[in-house]
Amino acid sequence: MQPLHILILIAAYFGVLLLISYLTGKEDSNEVFFKAAKQSPWYVVAFGMIGASLSGVTFISVPGWVEGAQFGYMQVVFGYLIGYFVIAYLLMPIYYRMNVTSIYQYLEDRFGTVSYKTGAFFFFISRVIGASFRLFLVAIVLQQFVFDALGIPFEATVVLSILLIWIYTFKGGIKTIVWTDTLQTLFMLISVGLSIYLITDAMQWSFSDFLQSEELKKYNKILFTDDINARGHFIKSFFGGMFIAICMTGLDQDMMQKNLTCKNLKEAQKNMVSFSLVLIFVNFLFLLLGALLFIYAENQNIAIPLMDGKAKTDLLFPEIALNGNLGIGIAITFMLGLIAAAYSSADSALTSLTTSFCVDFLNINNKPEASRKKLRKTTHIAMSFLLVIVVIIFKHVLDRNVIDGLLTVATFTYGPLLGLFAFGIFTKRHIFDAAVIPVVLVALGIVYYLSTISPDAIGGYVIGYELLPLNGLLTFVGLYLISSR
């Protein structure tokens, strides 16, 4: 597939998104931008959240992770399921009862201004890093397989990617995203299904042949229970996944903003439960695709692509789809899936960052009515520039599988949110609000120190995603120490 063909495909895809933006963005108000006027059908939100939850990281990085971790990622996914039920029946009732625009307004009501700003700050950092991870992944793929051939620098690729997002979200905001996410999820799932079909067909297998093949047995181990010291042990992965879901969805303005556009709590809970069940099947499909990619690469003597002189398994899927002699069909399928996966996450991240900064830091609801829309639009532009800068920085510092890096960062940035919300929900104690920041910083310092300990120093035990609940627990204990009845 030639670079020009990919550019035409991207242009056509964004033409459809702009049409959706035009139809959903006719009412250019803050109420629509932030909450979609609470008129979103729950099943549309649920389907769209699949794409937003998976993103370009799952689309490329999860298949690329199979070589080192086999199907061990499913242990994390099983933990997600429990986490989503906690969100539906513990957190959502609180958000709907308080009728919040930003979920961190709960912290102000429960504890005070410092806690509120601290929670909003950690979301802001989390989402900037998370969105940048996802945008970085799609940018390096576009760069390596399209823009390098055209002599366009990586920085220009990043600017173009974020500019396109800004164009179709600047008016309709979350209302536009609820509907564009639906389209993007559809494209992503079609892409994965067709990719599996086309690659198995090229190997003269049926899908059933693939599932029963000896080659698949090298990759399809799901449960790792032999060595508790290992990073990927079932207990660590399961509970880590549960807390990652609670934090990265239930305590995340980006993901919850979509849920808060449903008409009422009951519909939002239907959305969350149905979404969580479908997500198990979808993630398993991605892992099957990953195993198939490595089997095909070995069969055809396709080397793992290099990036800056290092093998990068994240790039195996695009390498096979675009350069693997499988025909134009899989190339088109892959590019549509990649674009949909990347932008279904990035567009909502840009909108949620705008929402959080306007509500949590600029107090937009207390500004004169005449200036609110202009303030929102200015913030939207500023958030776009911020994402550009961070993605470009990642190009020079990121050296690991992207999804592993994303989940590792989450252990630090979401821990304080977990501790704050847990203390607020499960106790009735009052805290000394001004002391929240020192408590959070001490907890982070301890967790960072633990993350640097060599496994050899602790009997071979490899610390993994359990740092997230530990971070939350340390924050909880610290809050107790500065609290009173």
Secondary structure, DSSP 8 states (H G I E B T S, - for coil): --HHHHHHHHHHHHHHHHHHHHHH-SS--HHHHHHGGG-B-HHHHHHHHHHHHHHHIIIIIHHHHHHHHTTTHHHHHHHHHHHHHHIIIIIHHHHHHHT-SSTTHHHHHHT-HHHHHHHHHHHHHHHHHHHHHHHHHHHHHHIIIIITTTT--HHHHHHHHHHHHHHHHTTTTHHHHHHHHHHHHHHHHHHHHHHHHHHHHHTT--HHHHHH-TTGGGT------S-TTSTT-HHHHHHHHHHHHIIIIIT-HHHHHHHTTBSSHHHHHHHHHHHHHHHHHHHHHHHHHHHHHHHHHHHTT----EETTEE-GGGHHHHHHHHSSS-HHHHHHHHHHHHHHHHHHHHHHHHHHHHHIIIIIS-GGGS-HHHHHHHHHHHHHHHHHHHHHHHHHHHHH--S-HHHHHHHHHHHHSHHHHHHHHHHHH---EE-GGGHHHHHHHHHHHHHHHHTS-GGGGTT----TTHHHHHHHHHHHHHHHTEE-
